[in-house]
Amino acid sequence: MPVEGYKVDVSKAVGHQSPTEKVVCNKRDFLLYALGVGVKDEELKYLYELNKDFAPLPTYPLVLGLKGDDYNVNSFKERMSSGGPTPGIAPFDPNKIVHGEQSLTVHTPFPAEGGRFNMKKTCTGVYDKGSGMVIESTMDVYDEQEKTHYCSMVSKSFVRGYGGWNGPKGPKAVSYTPPKRNPDAVETFATNSNQALLYRLSGDYNPLHADTDLAPQVGFPKPILHGLCTYGACGHAIIKALGNNDPYRFKHIEGRFASPVFPGETVEIYMWKVDSKDPKTEGVIFAAKVKERDIVVLNNGYATLYKESPASKL
């Protein structure tokens, strides 16, 4: 049931930019992230900093918002509230938040050395879905001088129970339906029982992914794998299978989280080549499912790869 009397002033919320945050990372972070999303030891370009082709996986920046400007573990609750409240959105129970959709667009390849960066977060939408509300946030990552724009990340979070305030329903979602033929490629991400414990070291310290006492309190028999871990594995699979394993060909990825993965399960990633509106890129529709339960965990996936690798390698 919707929370009675809940109100949102969309005119105050949408367009609000939180204070610029500093975020940091180094080569060690890139190595740890690659291990966290299931990269195997034969792909040393992502796992060994002295490899001549060493590069970070292009989905790495997705962890920076929660990692922040520290290399130590942090408080998930504090990181979630960094930047302060959004004007026009009344307080709500953070335990009701579900990560619904995520996209990432690369503007400039991320530097292989890591460094310090500026992250700008803007509220770009608040929608009333009846049973809850969707909050859309866009995060842009720049160098410290803000001369280089590295990437844009759009996150849509569904807050259960906070709908029914007669707000905008939001734009109609784009649907990416897989072609009615066999996929062009299938990759397997065989997660380990400690996969979430490994992935969380990249900066997402949400207790839901580690605390065996908390998980049952929020409706799960045990801690679940981070959705962005599965998402990162999909990004890697697309590059490996359809992009000649060239991370510089990666331009864009988007997808919807459909169901959680439990550490130890096998994730199958299905990919279909499709046409792209941009003649310089090729499209990929993808979906992921858990083999053991035959359940889709990530759908409406779409990515674009450059047909030719950009010459610039930082």
RAPE-V883970 format. One record per backbone hydrogen bond with DSSP energy under -0.5 kcal/mol. CO is the residue of the C=O (numbers start at 1). NH is the residue of the N-H. E is the energy in kcal/mol with one decimal. If there is no record, write none. Layout:
# RAPE-V883970
co: [CO:CO]
nh: [NH:NH]
e: [E:E]
This chain:
# RAPE-V883970
co: [3:7:8:9:9:10:13:16:16:21:23:25:26:26:27:28:29:30:31:32:33:34:35:40:42:43:44:45:48:51:57:59:60:61:63:63:64:67:68:74:75:76:77:79:81:85:86:88:88:92:93:94:96:98:98:100:101:102:103:104:105:111:115:116:117:118:119:119:120:121:122:122:123:125:127:127:129:131:132:133:134:134:135:135:136:136:137:138:139:140:141:141:142:143:148:148:150:150:151:152:153:153:154:155:155:156:156:157:157:158:158:159:159:161:168:174:175:176:179:185:187:188:189:189:192:192:194:195:196:198:199:200:203:206:207:207:208:210:211:213:214:214:215:215:216:223:226:226:227:228:229:230:231:232:233:234:235:236:237:238:238:239:239:243:245:246:247:248:249:251:252:253:254:255:256:256:261:262:265:265:266:266:267:268:268:269:270:271:271:272:274:277:278:280:282:283:284:285:286:287:288:288:289:289:290:290:295:297:297:298:299:301:302:303:304:304:305]
nh: [6:90:10:12:13:14:16:18:123:119:117:115:29:30:31:32:33:34:35:36:37:39:38:43:44:46:48:55:51:54:60:62:63:64:66:67:68:70:24:76:79:80:81:82:84:87:89:9:90:94:96:97:160:100:158:257:156:255:154:253:152:114:25:144:23:142:21:121:140:18:124:138:15:136:129:134:131:161:129:159:127:136:137:157:124:125:155:122:153:120:150:151:118:146:143:150:107:108:141:105:139:155:103:137:157:100:101:135:159:98:160:133:162:3:128:176:177:178:181:271:269:190:191:267:195:264:198:199:200:201:202:203:205:209:210:211:224:212:215:217:217:218:218:220:219:263:229:230:231:232:233:234:235:236:237:238:239:240:241:242:243:243:245:246:247:249:250:310:306:106:304:104:302:102:258:299:225:265:191:267:268:291:189:270:289:187:287:184:185:285:283:279:281:307:305:274:303:272:301:270:297:298:268:291:294:295:290:258:259:288:256:286:254:284:251:252:282]
e: [-1.5:-1.0:-0.9:-1.1:-1.8:-2.5:-1.9:-0.6:-2.6:-3.0:-2.8:-2.8:-0.6:-1.5:-2.2:-2.4:-2.4:-2.1:-2.0:-2.2:-1.7:-2.5:-1.4:-2.0:-0.8:-1.7:-2.3:-2.0:-1.9:-2.0:-2.2:-1.9:-2.4:-1.4:-0.6:-2.1:-2.8:-0.8:-2.0:-0.7:-2.4:-2.4:-1.1:-1.0:-1.8:-0.6:-1.9:-2.7:-0.7:-0.6:-2.2:-1.5:-2.4:-0.7:-3.2:-2.7:-2.5:-1.8:-1.3:-2.0:-2.1:-1.6:-1.7:-0.6:-2.3:-2.8:-2.5:-0.5:-2.5:-2.5:-0.7:-2.9:-3.7:-3.2:-0.7:-2.4:-2.0:-2.9:-2.7:-3.2:-2.7:-0.6:-0.5:-2.4:-2.1:-1.1:-2.9:-2.6:-2.7:-2.6:-2.6:-1.1:-2.1:-1.4:-1.6:-0.7:-2.8:-1.8:-2.3:-2.8:-3.2:-0.5:-2.1:-2.7:-0.5:-2.3:-1.8:-2.5:-0.5:-2.7:-0.8:-1.6:-1.5:-3.5:-3.0:-0.5:-0.7:-0.5:-2.1:-2.5:-3.2:-0.7:-1.2:-2.7:-1.9:-0.6:-1.8:-3.0:-2.3:-1.1:-2.3:-2.1:-1.0:-2.1:-2.3:-3.4:-1.0:-0.7:-2.0:-0.5:-1.2:-0.9:-1.2:-2.4:-1.1:-0.5:-1.1:-1.4:-2.3:-2.0:-2.1:-2.0:-2.2:-2.4:-2.4:-2.4:-1.9:-2.8:-2.9:-2.2:-0.6:-1.3:-2.5:-1.9:-0.7:-1.9:-1.1:-0.5:-3.6:-3.2:-2.1:-2.5:-2.4:-2.1:-0.6:-2.4:-3.4:-2.1:-1.8:-0.6:-0.6:-2.9:-3.3:-0.6:-2.2:-2.1:-1.8:-1.9:-1.6:-2.4:-1.8:-0.6:-1.9:-2.7:-2.3:-2.5:-2.5:-2.7:-1.4:-2.9:-2.7:-1.8:-3.1:-0.6:-1.3:-1.1:-2.7:-2.2:-1.3:-2.6:-2.8:-1.7:-2.1:-2.4:-2.3:-1.5:-2.5]
